[in-house]
Amino acid sequence: MEDSNSPESQPSGPDADPDAGLRDRLVDAVAAEAAFEGWTRTALAAGARRLDLPPGEADRLFPGGPVQVLTHLIGRADLRTVEDMEKEGVAGMKIRDRIKSAVRIRLERHAGEREAVRRALAVLALPFNAGLALKLLYKTVDAMWYAAGDTSIDFNFYTKRATLAGVYSSTLLYWLNDRSPGAEATWSFLDRRIDDVMKIEKLKSQVRSWGSGKTRTRSV
């Protein structure tokens, strides 16, 4: 039975969105324009013209404007990242390989054109979009962990997502300025970031073991 709360769950039957296909096409068209115009009303209008949409149709599909288009695009990228991760069996890998695969799949296949991504980050960095930016980042890393087979329900649930948020965000920023063949410099950077995380986790484990050892000693 499919988990109704899983990232890949989509409404079907009578609850399916009849405009889903058109929305996706418009999102792609606006993303292409955003590389030049930014995530603006100008880009939204230009995307609508690309598809020969009638006046007012873009506003009907995305009444929240360009930011709603961007939100839709990021949510769709989350879903596609989950699908690809599950196809490749990421959940069966070692923890460091899960993180590496999740970030690589997202950036290589579903991040989009670099300049459009750069401009999207600029929009999300605006003070009045801070809450939305955090919400979208959380959904992205939560989807990645879901596809990676995470079943934690304790405090680790939150620490894992915070850790991946840091790894993903820093790697994304590095990738934006990487011009190395095949983005090899980015993947080397990602390896270093994961190494740092694994060292911290190892240290935390040692500290916990030291603490439990002291507790046992005192109880003797």
C-alpha positions as CSV (number, residue, x, y, z in Angstrom):
1,M,0.0,0.0,0.0
2,E,1.4,3.4,-0.9
3,D,2.1,5.8,1.9
4,S,-0.2,8.8,1.4
5,N,2.3,11.0,3.0
6,S,5.3,9.9,0.9
7,P,6.9,12.5,-1.4
8,E,5.9,10.7,-4.5
9,S,2.2,10.4,-3.7
10,Q,0.1,12.2,-6.4
11,P,-3.6,12.6,-6.5
12,S,-5.3,10.5,-9.1
13,G,-8.8,9.8,-10.4
14,P,-11.4,12.5,-9.8
15,D,-8.9,14.4,-7.6
16,A,-6.2,14.7,-10.3
17,D,-5.3,18.2,-11.4
18,P,-6.6,18.5,-15.0
19,D,-4.1,21.3,-15.6
20,A,-1.1,19.4,-14.3
21,G,0.4,18.9,-17.8
22,L,-0.1,22.5,-18.8
23,R,1.4,23.7,-15.5
24,D,4.5,21.6,-16.1
25,R,4.9,23.0,-19.6
26,L,4.5,26.5,-18.4
27,V,7.0,26.0,-15.5
28,D,9.6,24.7,-18.0
29,A,9.0,27.7,-20.3
30,V,9.3,30.2,-17.4
31,A,12.4,28.5,-16.2
32,A,14.0,29.0,-19.6
33,E,13.1,32.7,-19.5
34,A,14.2,33.1,-15.9
35,A,17.8,32.5,-16.9
36,F,17.6,35.9,-18.6
37,E,14.7,37.7,-16.9
38,G,14.9,36.3,-13.4
39,W,11.9,34.9,-11.6
40,T,9.7,37.8,-12.6
41,R,6.3,38.7,-14.1
42,T,8.2,39.4,-17.3
43,A,9.5,35.8,-17.4
44,L,6.0,34.4,-16.6
45,A,4.5,36.5,-19.4
46,A,7.3,35.4,-21.8
47,G,6.7,31.7,-20.8
48,A,3.0,32.1,-21.5
49,R,3.8,33.5,-25.0
50,R,6.1,30.6,-25.7
51,L,3.1,28.3,-25.3
52,D,0.6,30.6,-27.0
53,L,-1.5,30.7,-23.9
54,P,-4.6,33.1,-24.0
55,P,-4.4,36.2,-21.9
56,G,-4.9,35.6,-18.2
57,E,-4.2,31.8,-18.5
58,A,-0.8,32.1,-16.8
59,D,-2.3,33.9,-13.8
60,R,-5.0,31.3,-13.6
61,L,-2.5,28.5,-13.5
62,F,-0.2,30.3,-11.0
63,P,-2.2,33.0,-9.2
64,G,0.8,33.4,-6.8
65,G,3.0,34.6,-9.7
66,P,6.6,33.7,-10.3
67,V,7.4,32.6,-6.8
68,Q,4.6,30.0,-7.0
69,V,6.1,28.8,-10.3
70,L,9.4,28.4,-8.6
71,T,7.8,26.6,-5.7
72,H,6.1,24.2,-8.2
73,L,9.4,23.6,-10.0
74,I,11.3,22.8,-6.8
75,G,8.6,20.4,-5.7
76,R,8.6,18.6,-9.0
77,A,12.4,18.3,-8.8
78,D,11.9,16.7,-5.4
79,L,9.6,14.1,-6.8
80,R,11.8,13.3,-9.7
81,T,14.9,13.0,-7.5
82,V,13.0,10.5,-5.3
83,E,12.0,8.5,-8.3
84,D,15.5,8.3,-9.6
85,M,17.0,7.5,-6.2
86,E,14.5,4.6,-5.8
87,K,15.2,3.3,-9.3
88,E,18.9,3.2,-8.5
89,G,18.5,1.5,-5.1
90,V,20.1,4.2,-3.1
91,A,18.5,3.0,0.1
92,G,20.7,-0.1,0.0
93,M,24.0,1.8,-0.1
94,K,26.2,2.9,2.8
95,I,25.2,6.1,4.5
96,R,27.9,8.3,2.8
97,D,27.0,6.9,-0.6
98,R,23.4,7.6,0.0
99,I,24.1,11.3,0.7
100,K,26.5,11.6,-2.2
101,S,24.0,9.9,-4.6
102,A,21.2,12.1,-3.4
103,V,23.0,15.3,-4.0
104,R,24.5,14.3,-7.3
105,I,21.2,13.1,-8.7
106,R,19.6,16.4,-7.7
107,L,22.2,18.6,-9.2
108,E,23.1,16.6,-12.3
109,R,19.5,15.9,-13.4
110,H,17.0,18.1,-11.6
111,A,18.6,21.4,-10.6
112,G,18.1,23.1,-13.9
113,E,20.1,25.7,-15.8
114,R,22.7,27.3,-13.6
115,E,21.8,30.9,-14.2
116,A,18.1,30.2,-13.6
117,V,19.1,28.5,-10.3
118,R,21.3,31.4,-9.4
119,R,18.4,33.8,-9.9
120,A,16.1,31.5,-8.0
121,L,18.4,31.6,-5.0
122,A,18.5,35.4,-5.2
123,V,14.7,35.5,-5.0
124,L,14.5,33.1,-2.1
125,A,17.2,35.0,-0.2
126,L,15.0,38.1,0.0
127,P,13.8,38.7,3.6
128,F,10.1,38.2,2.9
129,N,10.9,34.8,1.3
130,A,13.1,33.5,4.1
131,G,10.3,31.3,5.5
132,L,9.5,29.8,2.1
133,A,13.2,29.2,1.4
134,L,13.6,27.2,4.6
135,K,10.4,25.3,3.9
136,L,11.5,24.3,0.4
137,L,15.0,23.3,1.6
138,Y,13.4,21.1,4.4
139,K,11.1,19.4,1.8
140,T,14.0,18.7,-0.5
141,V,16.3,17.1,2.1
142,D,13.3,15.2,3.6
143,A,12.5,13.8,0.2
144,M,16.1,12.7,-0.2
145,W,16.2,11.0,3.1
146,Y,12.8,9.3,2.4
147,A,14.2,7.9,-0.8
148,A,17.4,6.9,1.0
149,G,15.3,4.6,3.2
150,D,15.5,6.7,6.4
151,T,13.0,5.3,9.0
152,S,14.2,7.3,12.1
153,I,11.5,8.7,14.3
154,D,13.7,10.0,17.2
155,F,16.0,13.1,17.4
156,N,18.1,11.6,14.5
157,F,15.2,12.4,12.2
158,Y,16.0,16.1,12.6
159,T,19.8,15.9,12.8
160,K,19.9,13.9,9.6
161,R,17.9,16.5,7.8
162,A,19.9,19.4,9.2
163,T,23.1,17.7,8.2
164,L,22.0,17.0,4.6
165,A,20.7,20.6,4.3
166,G,24.2,21.8,5.1
167,V,25.8,19.4,2.7
168,Y,23.3,20.1,-0.1
169,S,23.3,23.9,0.3
170,S,27.1,24.3,0.3
171,T,27.5,21.9,-2.6
172,L,24.8,23.7,-4.6
173,L,26.6,27.0,-4.1
174,Y,29.9,25.5,-5.2
175,W,28.3,23.9,-8.2
176,L,26.9,27.2,-9.4
177,N,30.4,28.5,-10.0
178,D,32.0,25.3,-11.1
179,R,33.3,25.2,-14.7
180,S,35.3,22.0,-14.4
181,P,34.7,19.2,-16.9
182,G,31.7,17.1,-15.8
183,A,31.6,19.3,-12.6
184,E,34.3,17.1,-11.2
185,A,35.4,19.9,-8.8
186,T,31.9,19.9,-7.3
187,W,31.9,16.1,-6.7
188,S,35.4,16.4,-5.0
189,F,34.0,19.2,-2.9
190,L,31.0,17.0,-2.0
191,D,33.3,14.2,-1.0
192,R,35.2,16.5,1.4
193,R,31.9,17.8,2.9
194,I,30.7,14.2,3.5
195,D,34.1,13.3,5.0
196,D,33.7,16.3,7.4
197,V,30.2,15.1,8.4
198,M,31.4,11.5,9.0
199,K,34.3,12.7,11.2
200,I,31.8,14.7,13.3
201,E,29.5,11.8,13.6
202,K,32.4,9.6,14.7
203,L,33.4,12.1,17.3
204,K,29.9,12.4,18.6
205,S,29.7,8.6,18.9
206,Q,33.0,8.6,20.8
207,V,31.8,11.3,23.2
208,R,28.6,9.4,23.9
209,S,30.6,6.2,24.6
210,W,32.9,8.2,27.0
211,G,29.9,9.6,28.7
212,S,28.2,6.2,29.2
213,G,31.5,4.8,30.4
214,K,31.8,7.4,33.1
215,T,28.2,6.8,34.1
216,R,28.9,3.1,34.5
217,T,32.1,3.8,36.5
218,R,30.2,6.1,39.0
219,S,27.5,3.5,39.5
220,V,29.9,0.8,40.5
